[in-house]
């Protein structure tokens, strides 16, 4: 019986060792060793794209954080936009210049 993982999360940082850990996880995903885009028997799953999410920062860019990699179907962003249109979700414009300002707008 073949299976797909929905996501994988690692706790890492931006040190040389942490970046090596991130690279290793990505290599395992691309090769199918971690079955996010390939099922557990090595069959590539059409229409899936990997997406990464960074969360749970312990401090600044030198601290540890969680990196989650999951897959989404091609219509993922269209579905998210539809939820914004119905008011179920909110969308925020953010140019990356002031994260605190963006956070204040979200509240």
Buried (B, 14 or more C-beta within 10 A) or exposed (E): EEEBBEEBBBEBBBEEEBEEBBEEBBEBBEEBEBBBBBBEEEEEBEEBEBEEEEEEEEEEEEEBBBBBBBBBEEEBEEEBEEEEEEEEEEEEEEEEEEEEEBEEEEE
